[in-house]
Amino acid sequence: MVQGTGKNKHSGSFDFFFRNRFIAILIVVALSFCISLAFMILIPAHSKEDLKNQRLLVAEHIYDSIHTEFLRPLTISNVMAKDFFLCEVLKKETSLSEKEMEKTISDYLTTITNRTGYIAAYVISDKTRRYYSPKGIEKVMDPRKDPYDIWYDLFLDKGADWDLDTDRDQANGYRWTVFVNVRIVDADGTYLGVAGVGLFIDALQTLIEQFELKYDVKINLVEKDGLVQVDTSMLNIENAYIADVAANNAGLNEFTYVKRGINTFRVTRYVDDLEWYLVIQGEYIDKTAFDWKKTFALTIVLSVSMLALLILFWRYGLNDEQKQSTDPSRDSLTGLPNRNYFTEAYGEAGIFNTTRYKSLAVFDIDKFRLANDTINGDSLILSVTELARQIIADQGLILRWEGDEFMVLLELDADVAEPLFSDFCTKVSQQCNATISIGIIQINLADTVKMNYYRAVQLCYAAKADGGGMVKRL
């Protein structure tokens, strides 16, 4: 990798200032004072209590909008579960042929989607465990074949009349969706299955992002244990935690306002209809309430800071090494999360703490040492990394494990991901003048992280043994 020379390439543009340091000091002090004065004059001051009340009013507005967005799918799912026609059809399921049953319920669900606009409508029969969508029978629920079907049994064990479940929708292109699951019970109290609709998260993200930009806050919907269910970043969904959210003792009828540290605040409210917390976080410090004393102090601070920066820039300049990230959880070359990040998130000897990821892949560059003798190794790694980002997009997490070895956690099943990796192999061969070997496995949540990783590594080695430039899947 070509490193910076360490010379200050911009020092010539600052020669004027340092020919006469007295002039430079006057300019910096005047600029700092003008900035401070502008803050004081142009922006009205508010008391801390006024600001707190404003933030709570904003939070109420956000709450009303998000709550309204969920009320419709909740209502539709409850109406479906109590539909007399649907109950009667499910009770007659075994007396009808599979094709008759499939057509009847798919027509019913198609009517629901046409009337409501919710594409993800579904019914699950407890008698046959069939998963019906507007397209027909998608599958038969069996956690032994697909571990992620366990959600249905968990819902039954919970004993609740309804719940929300955030997951990828296999029936609709693996889009992130909030599913509203409601028990179907007939007039005699007999349990028949589950009905519901799904709210695509990208629609929620559009709404939430508008509020975040308008009010300069961060908005999340989280479970009681703090696991994030809705976020404007796909990477945080079912993956990140706001661990102490329950400790705020948020109620049903109003927001709990908490000052956090020096700079931030958090308002929290429990949304009973969703059994989630709405969490809104933002900056605590009032930047607008400056008096003359604060303005003078700010002027001094700004002046000293700017002078210090100019002197440092003048003496040392900025070189590439100073710009490199010192984040121990990020690879300095590619910017990808590294092994430290993975260890902190999961623990290499632990178990996966989320069902978000369905498969795990390991890949590395074939004969990298030989390739490194003839071409720039860092450039090759960066080229392969960029292709991996294009292929994986937002469907997984890429980590640089060590050297030329990478690991990928995918939100797709291994059989769905295999063609993507085959395309990845082809593009690396065509565009990078190199080949890669890939091993991919379906994650077994009953095994440790290390066992899943080793299974993928063995497949990667098997691909190399067969000549490289290929994908092996278990």
Salt bridges, closest charged atoms under 4 A:
GLU60 OE1 - ARG269 NH1 3.01
GLU88 OE2 - LYS91 NZ 3.07
GLU93 OE2 - ARG130 NH1 3.41
GLU98 OE1 - ARG130 NH2 3.69
ASP107 OD2 - LYS103 NZ 2.73
ASP142 OD1 - ARG144 NE 3.18
ASP146 OD2 - LYS139 NZ 3.50
ASP149 OD1 - LYS139 NZ 2.58
ASP153 OD2 - ARG129 NH2 3.22
ASP167 OD1 - LYS358 NZ 3.70
ASP186 OD2 - LYS91 NZ 3.63
ASP202 OD2 - ARG175 NH2 2.83
GLU212 OE2 - LYS218 NZ 3.78
ASP231 OD1 - LYS218 NZ 2.95
ASP244 OD2 - ARG260 NH1 3.09
ASP244 OD1 - ARG266 NH1 3.10
ASP273 OD2 - HIS67 NE2 2.57
GLU275 OE1 - LYS158 NZ 3.43
GLU283 OE1 - LYS287 NZ 3.44
ASP331 OD2 - ARG400 NH1 3.12
GLU348 OE2 - ARG339 NE 3.02
ASP364 OD1 - LYS464 NZ 2.77
ASP366 OD1 - LYS464 NZ 2.79
GLU402 OE1 - ARG339 NH1 3.82
GLU411 OE1 - ARG168 NH2 1.74
GLU411 OE2 - ARG356 NE 2.56
GLU418 OE1 - ARG473 NE 2.69
ASP423 OD2 - LYS427 NZ 3.72
ASP466 OD2 - LYS472 NZ 2.72
